[in-house]
Amino acid sequence: MKVLLVDGTIVGRKTGAILEQVKMYIQDFQPDMELVILSLADYEHQFVDGRPLGEYNDSMQEIARRFKDADGYIIATPIFQGSIPGVLKNTFDLLHPHTMRYKPVSIVANGGTYQHHLVIENQLKPILDYFRSLVTPNYVYTHSSHFDADNNITSEDVHDRLRELARVFVQYAEMSKHLSKETLDEH
């Protein structure tokens, strides 16, 4: 099973640090999973405007291909101005609606205020529901105070929640293997 760990921003290092930790915890539970980090900062982005995928640059086509080829996802995002970054939303807009269908997804996020965890509930989960993803019920939201100056996670509570997220994700991944990705409807 190939899992794409998506660093959903082009600035900052906290989401990448969280993903690295989640990657280690998933490997503890399921060492044979292929875990690949996709950092949106490594790509040349274009605004998605509804044109066919083939009309976008190679970077955008590569992002879409990597999402399509994955069997599951860990989505990591900072919260900026009470919202997900535009580059992450732009990436979702690029994907075919069936790309993430019936595939497991876990969410990790970081923000500067504790109230920003609601962005996950009010913005990110509805997007993933639109894709009909199998969203695990336990996302992890971190605050800037959970990190040291080198972006190492210093909170044992956060580590415990990330371990639990990894454990549940592995179970969802196992469950998703038995779901046909073929659709009966066109929506």
Secondary structure as GFF3:
##gff-version 3
##sequence-region A 1 187
A	DSSP	beta_strand	2	7	.	.	.	ID=ss1
A	DSSP	alpha_helix	14	29	.	.	.	ID=ss2
A	DSSP	beta_strand	34	39	.	.	.	ID=ss3
A	DSSP	three_ten_helix	40	42	.	.	.	ID=ss4
A	DSSP	three_ten_helix	53	55	.	.	.	ID=ss5
A	DSSP	alpha_helix	58	69	.	.	.	ID=ss6
A	DSSP	beta_strand	72	78	.	.	.	ID=ss7
A	DSSP	alpha_helix	86	94	.	.	.	ID=ss8
A	DSSP	beta_strand	104	111	.	.	.	ID=ss9
A	DSSP	three_ten_helix	114	117	.	.	.	ID=ss10
A	DSSP	alpha_helix	118	119	.	.	.	ID=ss11
A	DSSP	pi_helix	120	124	.	.	.	ID=ss12
A	DSSP	alpha_helix	125	130	.	.	.	ID=ss13
A	DSSP	beta_strand	134	135	.	.	.	ID=ss14
A	DSSP	beta_strand	140	143	.	.	.	ID=ss15
A	DSSP	three_ten_helix	144	146	.	.	.	ID=ss16
A	DSSP	alpha_helix	156	176	.	.	.	ID=ss17
###
